[in-house]
Amino acid sequence: MNVEETIATWETEEARIREKLGDADVIPLSDLTTRSGMDIFNAMFAGELPHPPYWSNARLHSYSYGKGIAVFQGRPKRHHYNPLGTVHGGWFCTLLDSAVGCAVHTLYQQEKPIQL
């Protein structure tokens, strides 16, 4: 598969995932305190819970997930570039932070509701 075909495949998959994710918003606290990490991801990918608003701003999204695994895909836009004409390191750090944080979150098991 050449570069153009690979990018076309990624774009098709990204469109399918974004359509499934639905609207961006903050997940209600009641859901965060009563569900496991995997339950939250399953509900986000089923369109029952919103996906994080910053995924749209950072131009990244969760591509797939599993127990202890979160794969993200992103495509920086021109406004993510630094003065040297390359993608700012902060964008890459955001991509890494999202993937690692979500991978850890999939391991969270909710034993009982959190009391706030």
MIGU-532987 format. One record per residue: residue number from 1; x, y, z of N, C-alpha, C, O, CB in turn; chain. Coordinates in pm, 1 decimal, padded with zeros to 6 digits. Glycine has a CB too. Example, Ala and Ser with C-alpha at 12.3 -4.5 7.8 and 13.67 -1.06 7.14 Angstrom:
// MIGU-532987
[1, [01319.0, -00569.0, 00780.0], [01230.0, -00450.0, 00780.0], [01320.0, -00330.0, 00780.0], [01423.6, -00331.9, 00846.5], [01130.8, -00447.3, 00904.6], A]
[2, [01285.0, -00225.0, 00708.0], [01367.0, -00106.0, 00714.0], [01290.0, 00003.0, 00787.0], [01340.9, 00113.8, 00803.9], [01408.4, -00059.8, 00572.5], A]
***
This chain:
// MIGU-532987
[1, [00085.3, -00116.9, 00000.0], [00000.0, 00000.0, 00000.0], [00090.4, 00124.0, 00000.0], [00181.8, 00135.3, 00081.8], [-00097.3, -00000.7, 00123.2], A]
[2, [00063.7, 00216.8, -00092.9], [00145.3, 00338.5, -00098.1], [00093.5, 00442.2, 00001.4], [-00007.3, 00420.2, 00068.6], [00145.8, 00397.2, -00241.0], A]
[3, [00162.8, 00554.3, 00010.1], [00130.0, 00657.3, 00108.9], [-00011.8, 00710.6, 00087.5], [-00087.1, 00725.8, 00183.6], [00231.5, 00772.6, 00101.7], A]
[4, [-00048.4, 00738.9, -00036.4], [-00181.0, 00793.5, -00064.9], [-00291.3, 00695.5, -00025.2], [-00394.1, 00736.5, 00028.6], [-00193.1, 00828.4, -00213.3], A]
[5, [-00270.9, 00568.7, -00051.1], [-00370.0, 00467.2, -00013.7], [-00380.1, 00453.9, 00138.5], [-00489.4, 00437.9, 00192.8], [-00333.7, 00331.0, -00076.3], A]
[6, [-00267.8, 00460.6, 00205.2], [-00267.2, 00452.9, 00351.2], [-00343.4, 00570.3, 00410.6], [-00426.2, 00552.1, 00499.9], [-00123.1, 00450.2, 00405.0], A]
[7, [-00316.0, 00690.2, 00361.8], [-00385.0, 00809.1, 00412.4], [-00534.7, 00800.2, 00382.8], [-00616.3, 00835.1, 00468.1], [-00325.5, 00937.6, 00349.9], A]
[8, [-00571.4, 00754.6, 00264.5], [-00713.4, 00739.3, 00229.7], [-00781.4, 00640.1, 00323.7], [-00895.6, 00661.9, 00364.1], [-00728.9, 00692.7, 00082.9], A]
[9, [-00713.1, 00532.1, 00358.8], [-00767.1, 00433.4, 00452.3], [-00786.4, 00497.0, 00589.3], [-00890.1, 00477.6, 00652.6], [-00674.1, 00310.4, 00462.4], A]
[10, [-00687.2, 00572.7, 00635.5], [-00697.1, 00640.6, 00764.9], [-00813.6, 00739.4, 00765.8], [-00889.1, 00746.1, 00862.8], [-00565.5, 00713.5, 00797.6], A]
[11, [-00828.1, 00816.0, 00657.5], [-00936.4, 00915.6, 00650.8], [-01073.8, 00848.9, 00654.8], [-01164.9, 00898.5, 00721.1], [-00923.3, 01000.2, 00523.0], A]
[12, [-01088.8, 00738.6, 00585.3], [-01214.9, 00665.2, 00585.1], [-01246.6, 00613.0, 00724.1], [-01359.5, 00626.1, 00771.3], [-01209.9, 00549.5, 00485.1], A]
[13, [-01148.0, 00554.2, 00789.6], [-01167.9, 00500.7, 00924.5], [-01195.6, 00613.3, 01024.0], [-01280.2, 00599.0, 01112.3], [-01044.8, 00419.6, 00969.1], A]
[14, [-01124.6, 00724.7, 01009.9], [-01148.1, 00838.2, 01099.2], [-01290.7, 00890.3, 01084.3], [-01356.5, 00918.8, 01184.4], [-01047.4, 00950.8, 01070.8], A]
[15, [-01338.8, 00903.1, 00962.6], [-01475.8, 00950.5, 00939.2], [-01577.1, 00855.2, 01001.8], [-01675.4, 00899.5, 01061.2], [-01503.2, 00965.2, 00788.0], A]
[16, [-01553.8, 00724.4, 00989.0], [-01644.4, 00624.5, 01047.2], [-01646.7, 00636.5, 01198.9], [-01753.4, 00632.4, 01260.1], [-01602.3, 00481.9, 01006.0], A]
[17, [-01530.3, 00651.3, 01259.3], [-01521.6, 00662.2, 01405.1], [-01585.3, 00792.0, 01453.5], [-01661.9, 00790.3, 01549.8], [-01375.0, 00654.9, 01451.2], A]
[18, [-01555.2, 00904.8, 01388.5], [-01611.2, 01033.1, 01430.1], [-01763.4, 01033.1, 01419.3], [-01831.3, 01091.5, 01503.7], [-01552.6, 01146.5, 01345.9], A]
[19, [-01816.5, 00969.5, 01318.2], [-01962.0, 00960.6, 01303.7], [-02023.4, 00880.9, 01418.1], [-02130.2, 00915.4, 01468.7], [-01998.8, 00896.4, 01169.0], A]
[20, [-01956.0, 00775.4, 01457.9], [-02003.0, 00690.7, 01568.2], [-01994.7, 00761.0, 01702.4], [-02079.9, 00740.9, 01788.9], [-01922.8, 00562.2, 01573.4], A]
[21, [-01891.6, 00844.0, 01720.2], [-01870.7, 00909.2, 01848.4], [-01978.7, 01010.7, 01882.3], [-02007.6, 01031.6, 02000.1], [-01737.5, 00976.1, 01849.6], A]
[22, [-02037.5, 01072.7, 01785.2], [-02142.3, 01169.5, 01814.4], [-02086.7, 01302.2, 01861.1], [-01976.4, 01341.2, 01822.8], [-02235.6, 01114.8, 01918.0], A]
[23, [-02162.7, 01371.5, 01943.5], [-02126.9, 01506.4, 01987.8], [-02016.2, 01505.7, 02092.3], [-01996.8, 01408.9, 02165.9], [-02248.8, 01576.7, 02043.6], A]
[24, [-01944.6, 01617.6, 02095.8], [-01841.7, 01637.1, 02197.4], [-01901.5, 01713.4, 02315.0], [-01976.8, 01808.9, 02296.4], [-01719.2, 01712.8, 02139.0], A]
[25, [-01867.8, 01671.0, 02434.2], [-01911.6, 01738.8, 02555.8], [-01838.8, 01676.0, 02673.3], [-01759.1, 01583.8, 02655.9], [-02066.9, 01729.8, 02574.0], A]
[26, [-01865.6, 01724.6, 02789.2], [-01807.9, 01668.9, 02911.4], [-01898.7, 01555.7, 02959.6], [-02021.0, 01569.5, 02960.9], [-01791.0, 01779.2, 03022.1], A]
[27, [-01838.3, 01445.0, 02998.9], [-01916.0, 01331.3, 03049.3], [-01973.7, 01368.1, 03185.6], [-01901.7, 01419.0, 03271.4], [-01827.8, 01202.1, 03059.0], A]
[28, [-02102.2, 01342.9, 03206.2], [-02163.6, 01374.9, 03335.7], [-02090.8, 01305.2, 03451.1], [-02050.8, 01189.3, 03439.7], [-02312.0, 01334.6, 03335.5], A]
[29, [-02074.7, 01376.9, 03560.9], [-02006.0, 01323.8, 03678.4], [-02070.3, 01194.6, 03727.1], [-02000.3, 01104.8, 03774.0], [-02005.8, 01427.0, 03790.3], A]
[30, [-02202.2, 01183.8, 03716.6], [-02270.8, 01062.1, 03762.0], [-02223.4, 00940.1, 03684.4], [-02218.0, 00830.5, 03740.2], [-02422.7, 01077.5, 03747.4], A]
[31, [-02188.9, 00956.5, 03556.8], [-02136.6, 00844.1, 03478.7], [-01992.5, 00813.4, 03514.7], [-01952.7, 00697.1, 03519.8], [-02147.4, 00873.4, 03329.7], A]
[32, [-01914.2, 00917.5, 03539.7], [-01773.4, 00896.8, 03574.2], [-01755.7, 00827.1, 03707.8], [-01658.0, 00754.8, 03727.4], [-01700.8, 01028.7, 03576.6], A]
[33, [-01848.0, 00847.7, 03799.4], [-01832.2, 00792.2, 03933.5], [-01902.0, 00658.3, 03952.3], [-01893.7, 00599.2, 04060.0], [-01884.0, 00889.4, 04034.5], A]
[34, [-01970.6, 00609.4, 03849.4], [-02042.7, 00483.0, 03864.9], [-02006.9, 00379.1, 03759.6], [-02062.0, 00269.0, 03761.1], [-02190.0, 00508.5, 03860.6], A]
[35, [-01916.3, 00411.4, 03668.4], [-01878.9, 00318.2, 03560.4], [-01729.7, 00287.9, 03564.6], [-01649.7, 00367.4, 03614.0], [-01917.0, 00376.4, 03422.3], A]
[36, [-01694.7, 00172.7, 03512.4], [-01552.7, 00139.9, 03497.3], [-01498.8, 00214.8, 03375.5], [-01575.3, 00267.8, 03294.9], [-01531.1, -00015.2, 03482.4], A]
[37, [-01367.3, 00218.4, 03363.4], [-01306.5, 00283.4, 03247.7], [-01351.3, 00221.8, 03116.6], [-01381.3, 00294.1, 03021.6], [-01156.7, 00277.0, 03257.7], A]
[38, [-01356.3, 00089.4, 03109.6], [-01400.2, 00022.6, 02986.0], [-01546.5, 00053.5, 02957.3], [-01584.4, 00070.2, 02841.4], [-01379.6, -00130.0, 02996.2], A]
[39, [-01629.6, 00061.4, 03062.1], [-01770.7, 00096.9, 03042.1], [-01782.9, 00235.3, 02979.6], [-01866.4, 00257.2, 02891.8], [-01847.5, 00092.1, 03175.7], A]
[40, [-01700.6, 00327.5, 03024.5], [-01704.7, 00463.2, 02969.9], [-01664.5, 00462.4, 02823.2], [-01731.3, 00524.2, 02740.3], [-01612.6, 00556.9, 03050.1], A]
[41, [-01555.2, 00392.7, 02790.0], [-01513.9, 00386.4, 02649.5], [-01618.2, 00316.4, 02563.0], [-01647.0, 00361.6, 02452.1], [-01380.0, 00314.4, 02637.2], A]
[42, [-01674.6, 00207.5, 02612.1], [-01779.5, 00138.8, 02535.8], [-01897.7, 00232.1, 02509.7], [-01952.5, 00233.9, 02399.5], [-01827.1, 00012.6, 02610.9], A]
[43, [-01936.7, 00309.3, 02610.7], [-02049.6, 00401.7, 02595.6], [-02013.9, 00516.9, 02501.4], [-02099.3, 00561.4, 02424.7], [-02092.3, 00457.1, 02733.1], A]
[44, [-01890.0, 00565.9, 02505.4], [-01850.2, 00672.6, 02412.4], [-01854.7, 00622.1, 02268.8], [-01906.8, 00690.3, 02180.6], [-01708.4, 00724.7, 02446.0], A]
[45, [-01800.4, 00502.7, 02244.9], [-01796.7, 00450.4, 02108.8], [-01934.4, 00405.9, 02059.9], [-01955.5, 00390.8, 01939.5], [-01699.8, 00334.5, 02100.7], A]
[46, [-02026.8, 00385.3, 02151.1], [-02165.1, 00352.7, 02111.8], [-02248.3, 00479.7, 02093.6], [-02364.2, 00472.5, 02052.6], [-02231.1, 00261.3, 02217.3], A]
[47, [-02189.6, 00596.1, 02124.0], [-02260.4, 00722.0, 02111.1], [-02350.9, 00754.3, 02229.5], [-02429.0, 00849.3, 02223.6], [-02341.1, 00720.4, 01986.8], A]
[48, [-02340.9, 00675.8, 02337.7], [-02423.9, 00698.5, 02456.6], [-02366.5, 00807.8, 02546.7], [-02441.2, 00876.3, 02616.6], [-02438.2, 00569.1, 02535.9], A]
[49, [-02236.8, 00823.8, 02545.4], [-02169.5, 00929.2, 02620.9], [-02090.5, 01014.6, 02521.8], [-02046.1, 00964.4, 02418.5], [-02075.4, 00869.2, 02732.5], A]
[50, [-02072.7, 01142.8, 02552.2], [-01998.3, 01229.3, 02460.3], [-01848.8, 01200.5, 02462.7], [-01795.9, 01147.4, 02560.3], [-02022.6, 01375.0, 02494.7], A]
[51, [-01782.3, 01236.2, 02354.6], [-01636.5, 01228.3, 02353.1], [-01580.9, 01364.1, 02395.3], [-01651.3, 01464.6, 02385.1], [-01582.9, 01186.7, 02211.5], A]
[52, [-01456.9, 01369.4, 02442.2], [-01400.0, 01494.5, 02492.5], [-01393.5, 01602.9, 02385.2], [-01353.2, 01575.5, 02272.1], [-01261.2, 01469.5, 02547.9], A]
[53, [-01432.8, 01726.0, 02419.7], [-01428.5, 01834.9, 02322.9], [-01289.0, 01862.6, 02266.3], [-01276.3, 01902.6, 02150.6], [-01481.2, 01959.2, 02386.4], A]
[54, [-01185.0, 01841.7, 02346.4], [-01051.1, 01875.4, 02298.0], [-01004.6, 01785.2, 02184.9], [-00913.5, 01822.1, 02110.9], [-00952.5, 01868.4, 02411.1], A]
[55, [-01065.2, 01667.3, 02169.6], [-01026.1, 01581.5, 02057.4], [-01046.3, 01654.5, 01925.6], [-00966.5, 01639.5, 01833.0], [-01106.5, 01450.0, 02058.3], A]
[56, [-01152.7, 01733.6, 01916.9], [-01179.2, 01808.9, 01793.8], [-01077.7, 01920.7, 01775.6], [-01027.9, 01941.8, 01665.0], [-01321.4, 01866.7, 01795.5], A]
[57, [-01046.7, 01992.6, 01883.0], [-00952.0, 02104.0, 01873.7], [-00810.7, 02056.8, 01841.8], [-00739.6, 02120.7, 01764.2], [-00951.4, 02183.0, 02003.5], A]
[58, [-00770.5, 01947.1, 01900.4], [-00635.1, 01895.8, 01879.5], [-00625.1, 01812.9, 01751.3], [-00516.0, 01772.8, 01710.9], [-00592.0, 01811.5, 01999.3], A]
[59, [-00739.6, 01788.0, 01688.1], [-00746.4, 01707.8, 01565.6], [-00693.9, 01565.7, 01590.0], [-00612.2, 01514.7, 01513.3], [-00665.8, 01775.5, 01452.6], A]
[60, [-00742.0, 01503.0, 01697.7], [-00706.7, 01364.9, 01725.0], [-00829.7, 01292.9, 01777.6], [-00926.1, 01355.3, 01821.9], [-00589.3, 01355.8, 01826.0], A]
[61, [-00824.6, 01161.9, 01771.8], [-00935.4, 01082.7, 01824.2], [-00884.8, 00944.9, 01861.9], [-00779.4, 00900.2, 01816.8], [-01050.3, 01072.3, 01721.2], A]
[62, [-00962.4, 00879.6, 01945.5], [-00930.4, 00742.5, 01984.7], [-00967.3, 00652.0, 01869.0], [-01081.5, 00652.1, 01823.1], [-01005.3, 00700.4, 02116.0], A]
[63, [-00872.5, 00576.2, 01822.8], [-00889.6, 00489.1, 01707.1], [-00941.0, 00352.1, 01749.3], [-01029.2, 00294.3, 01685.7], [-00757.7, 00474.8, 01630.9], A]
[64, [-00884.1, 00302.1, 01857.3], [-00929.2, 00174.6, 01913.6], [-00881.8, 00167.2, 02058.2], [-00795.4, 00244.1, 02100.4], [-00875.5, 00052.5, 01830.1], A]
[65, [-00938.1, 00075.6, 02132.0], [-00903.1, 00062.3, 02273.0], [-00927.7, -00081.3, 02316.5], [-00999.9, -00156.6, 02251.1], [-00984.4, 00161.4, 02360.7], A]
[66, [-00867.1, -00116.9, 02426.9], [-00883.5, -00248.1, 02488.2], [-00827.9, -00237.9, 02629.1], [-00788.8, -00129.6, 02672.8], [-00811.4, -00361.6, 02405.3], A]
[67, [-00824.2, -00346.7, 02698.9], [-00775.3, -00345.0, 02836.4], [-00626.8, -00306.9, 02837.0], [-00541.0, -00382.4, 02791.2], [-00797.2, -00483.6, 02904.8], A]
[68, [-00599.6, -00188.0, 02890.0], [-00462.6, -00139.0, 02897.6], [-00407.6, -00085.2, 02767.2], [-00287.5, -00060.5, 02756.3], [-00374.9, -00246.8, 02945.1], A]
[69, [-00493.8, -00066.3, 02667.4], [-00449.4, -00020.6, 02535.4], [-00542.7, 00089.5, 02486.3], [-00664.7, 00078.7, 02498.1], [-00445.4, -00138.5, 02433.7], A]
[70, [-00484.3, 00195.0, 02431.5], [-00562.3, 00298.3, 02363.5], [-00478.7, 00347.9, 02246.1], [-00367.5, 00397.3, 02264.4], [-00600.7, 00416.7, 02461.2], A]
[71, [-00532.1, 00334.5, 02127.6], [-00463.0, 00377.3, 02006.5], [-00529.7, 00504.7, 01957.1], [-00650.9, 00508.8, 01936.2], [-00465.3, 00265.9, 01896.6], A]
[72, [-00449.1, 00608.3, 01938.8], [-00499.5, 00736.0, 01890.3], [-00442.3, 00766.2, 01753.3], [-00333.2, 00721.7, 01717.4], [-00465.6, 00848.7, 01988.4], A]
[73, [-00518.4, 00842.4, 01678.8], [-00475.1, 00888.4, 01548.2], [-00499.8, 01037.9, 01544.3], [-00599.6, 01085.7, 01598.1], [-00549.9, 00813.9, 01431.7], A]
[74, [-00411.1, 01111.3, 01482.2], [-00430.1, 01254.7, 01472.9], [-00369.4, 01310.6, 01346.8], [-00282.5, 01249.9, 01284.2], [-00371.2, 01323.2, 01592.8], A]
[75, [-00417.2, 01427.0, 01311.5], [-00361.9, 01497.0, 01197.0], [-00353.9, 01644.7, 01232.2], [-00456.0, 01713.3, 01236.8], [-00447.7, 01473.5, 01068.5], A]
[76, [-00233.1, 01694.1, 01257.1], [-00221.2, 01835.0, 01292.5], [-00258.1, 01924.8, 01175.0], [-00238.4, 01889.3, 01058.8], [-00079.5, 01866.1, 01339.7], A]
[77, [-00311.4, 02040.6, 01207.6], [-00341.1, 02142.9, 01107.3], [-00230.7, 02248.4, 01112.4], [-00141.9, 02243.2, 01197.5], [-00482.4, 02207.6, 01131.7], A]
[78, [-00237.5, 02340.6, 01023.2], [-00134.3, 02444.9, 01014.2], [-00118.0, 02521.2, 01146.1], [-00006.7, 02560.0, 01181.4], [-00168.7, 02543.0, 00901.8], A]
[79, [-00228.3, 02543.1, 01219.3], [-00217.4, 02619.3, 01343.8], [-00146.3, 02541.2, 01455.4], [-00123.1, 02596.0, 01563.2], [-00355.9, 02660.3, 01390.9], A]
[80, [-00111.6, 02414.6, 01431.0], [-00033.2, 02336.9, 01527.6], [00117.3, 02347.5, 01500.4], [00197.6, 02286.9, 01571.5], [-00076.5, 02189.7, 01524.2], A]
[81, [00155.1, 02423.0, 01399.3], [00296.3, 02435.7, 01363.6], [00365.4, 02540.0, 01449.4], [00302.7, 02633.8, 01498.7], [00311.2, 02471.3, 01216.2], A]
[82, [00495.6, 02522.0, 01466.3], [00576.5, 02618.5, 01540.5], [00645.4, 02712.8, 01441.0], [00630.2, 02695.0, 01320.2], [00682.0, 02545.5, 01630.7], A]
[83, [00719.9, 02811.3, 01488.3], [00785.8, 02905.7, 01397.1], [00887.2, 02841.5, 01301.8], [00922.1, 02900.0, 01199.2], [00854.9, 03011.4, 01477.3], A]
[84, [00934.3, 02721.1, 01336.0], [01031.9, 02653.4, 01248.9], [00965.1, 02580.9, 01131.4], [01032.8, 02527.9, 01043.3], [01113.7, 02553.4, 01330.5], A]
[85, [00830.7, 02579.7, 01131.8], [00759.3, 02515.5, 01021.5], [00735.6, 02367.1, 01042.9], [00703.7, 02295.4, 00948.1], [00834.9, 02535.2, 00894.4], A]
[86, [00750.7, 02319.9, 01166.0], [00722.6, 02180.0, 01198.8], [00612.2, 02175.6, 01304.5], [00581.8, 02276.3, 01368.3], [00851.5, 02106.8, 01249.6], A]
[87, [00553.7, 02059.3, 01321.6], [00446.8, 02045.4, 01420.8], [00505.2, 02066.6, 01560.5], [00608.5, 02009.5, 01595.7], [00378.1, 01905.3, 01410.1], A]
[88, [00437.6, 02148.9, 01638.0], [00481.9, 02180.9, 01774.2], [00486.4, 02054.9, 01859.7], [00396.8, 01970.9, 01851.2], [00388.6, 02285.7, 01838.7], A]
[89, [00588.6, 02041.4, 01940.7], [00603.6, 01925.0, 02027.5], [00487.6, 01907.5, 02123.7], [00456.8, 01795.4, 02164.3], [00731.2, 01935.5, 02105.1], A]
[90, [00423.0, 02017.3, 02160.3], [00307.4, 02008.8, 02249.6], [00193.8, 01929.3, 02188.5], [00119.7, 01862.6, 02260.7], [00258.8, 02147.1, 02285.4], A]
[91, [00178.5, 01935.1, 02055.8], [00073.6, 01857.2, 01989.5], [00103.6, 01708.1, 02005.8], [00014.3, 01629.1, 02036.2], [00062.7, 01895.2, 01838.4], A]
[92, [00230.3, 01670.3, 01985.2], [00268.5, 01530.3, 02001.7], [00252.7, 01485.3, 02147.4], [00212.3, 01372.2, 02174.6], [00413.3, 01509.1, 01955.3], A]
[93, [00285.0, 01575.7, 02240.3], [00266.9, 01543.7, 02382.0], [00119.5, 01522.8, 02415.5], [00086.1, 01435.8, 02496.0], [00325.2, 01655.1, 02469.7], A]
[94, [00031.4, 01601.3, 02354.6], [-00112.6, 01584.6, 02375.3], [-00157.8, 01448.8, 02323.1], [-00237.2, 01380.7, 02388.0], [-00191.4, 01697.7, 02305.9], A]
[95, [-00108.3, 01409.4, 02207.4], [-00141.4, 01279.1, 02150.1], [-00094.3, 01166.4, 02242.8], [-00168.9, 01072.4, 02270.0], [-00077.8, 01263.9, 02009.8], A]
[96, [00027.7, 01176.6, 02290.0], [00083.1, 01076.1, 02381.1], [00008.3, 01074.7, 02514.4], [-00024.2, 00967.8, 02566.0], [00232.2, 01102.4, 02405.0], A]
[97, [-00018.9, 01192.2, 02570.1], [-00090.5, 01201.9, 02696.7], [-00229.1, 01138.2, 02685.7], [-00272.9, 01067.7, 02776.6], [-00102.6, 01348.7, 02740.2], A]
[98, [-00296.6, 01163.0, 02576.2], [-00430.5, 01107.1, 02556.5], [-00426.4, 00955.4, 02547.9], [-00505.7, 00886.7, 02612.2], [-00494.2, 01164.6, 02430.2], A]
[99, [-00334.0, 00903.6, 02468.5], [-00324.6, 00758.5, 02451.5], [-00287.1, 00689.3, 02582.7], [-00349.7, 00590.2, 02620.4], [-00221.7, 00724.4, 02343.1], A]
[100, [-00187.3, 00739.7, 02651.3], [-00142.8, 00676.8, 02776.8], [-00250.3, 00691.2, 02884.4], [-00281.6, 00595.0, 02954.5], [-00009.3, 00739.8, 02825.6], A]
[101, [-00306.3, 00810.8, 02897.3], [-00409.9, 00832.6, 02998.6], [-00531.3, 00743.5, 02977.2], [-00584.6, 00686.3, 03072.3], [-00453.0, 00977.8, 02998.5], A]
[102, [-00574.7, 00731.7, 02852.6], [-00691.3, 00646.9, 02824.4], [-00658.6, 00499.0, 02842.5], [-00743.1, 00422.1, 02888.2], [-00742.0, 00671.7, 02682.0], A]
[103, [-00536.5, 00458.6, 02807.2], [-00497.0, 00318.9, 02828.4], [-00503.0, 00284.8, 02976.9], [-00552.2, 00178.3, 03014.2], [-00354.6, 00293.1, 02772.9], A]
[104, [-00453.7, 00373.6, 03060.6], [-00459.6, 00352.4, 03205.3], [-00605.3, 00351.7, 03251.1], [-00644.6, 00269.2, 03333.6], [-00379.1, 00462.0, 03280.7], A]
[105, [-00684.0, 00442.7, 03198.2], [-00824.4, 00453.7, 03239.7], [-00903.7, 00326.1, 03207.3], [-00997.4, 00292.5, 03279.8], [-00890.0, 00574.6, 03171.1], A]
[106, [-00868.1, 00255.3, 03100.9], [-00939.5, 00130.6, 03067.9], [-00921.1, 00024.2, 03175.6], [-00999.8, -00070.1, 03184.7], [-00891.2, 00076.0, 02933.3], A]
[107, [-00817.3, 00039.6, 03256.8], [-00790.6, -00058.2, 03362.4], [-00866.9, -00028.3, 03490.7], [-00871.4, -00111.6, 03581.3], [-00642.7, -00063.0, 03391.9], A]
[108, [-00927.2, 00090.9, 03499.0], [-00998.8, 00131.1, 03619.8], [-01128.0, 00051.8, 03633.9], [-01212.8, 00052.6, 03544.7], [-01028.7, 00281.9, 03617.3], A]
[109, [-01141.8, -00015.7, 03745.6], [-01262.8, -00093.1, 03775.3], [-01339.1, -00024.3, 03886.3], [-01284.1, 00002.0, 03993.3], [-01228.4, -00239.3, 03815.0], A]
[110, [-01463.6, 00004.3, 03861.7], [-01547.4, 00071.6, 03960.8], [-01608.1, -00032.8, 04053.5], [-01696.1, -00108.4, 04012.2], [-01658.7, 00156.1, 03892.2], A]
[111, [-01562.8, -00037.8, 04176.8], [-01614.6, -00132.0, 04275.5], [-01745.2, -00080.0, 04336.9], [-01841.7, -00154.6, 04352.9], [-01509.8, -00157.2, 04385.6], A]
[112, [-01746.1, 00047.8, 04370.6], [-01863.9, 00109.7, 04429.6], [-01861.3, 00256.4, 04390.2], [-01754.2, 00307.8, 04358.1], [-01867.7, 00091.6, 04586.1], A]
[113, [-01972.0, 00324.7, 04391.1], [-01973.4, 00466.3, 04353.5], [-01877.8, 00549.0, 04438.7], [-01864.9, 00527.0, 04559.1], [-02114.4, 00522.2, 04365.6], A]
[114, [-01811.7, 00643.6, 04374.8], [-01722.1, 00734.9, 04444.9], [-01806.6, 00839.3, 04516.4], [-01898.6, 00895.7, 04457.2], [-01621.0, 00802.1, 04346.7], A]
[115, [-01776.9, 00865.1, 04641.0], [-01846.8, 00967.4, 04716.5], [-01773.3, 01099.0, 04703.6], [-01656.5, 01109.0, 04741.3], [-01860.7, 00927.2, 04863.8], A]
[116, [-01840.0, 01199.6, 04650.9], [-01776.2, 01331.6, 04635.1], [-01831.3, 01429.8, 04734.0], [-01789.7, 01545.6, 04735.7], [-01795.3, 01385.1, 04493.7], A]
***
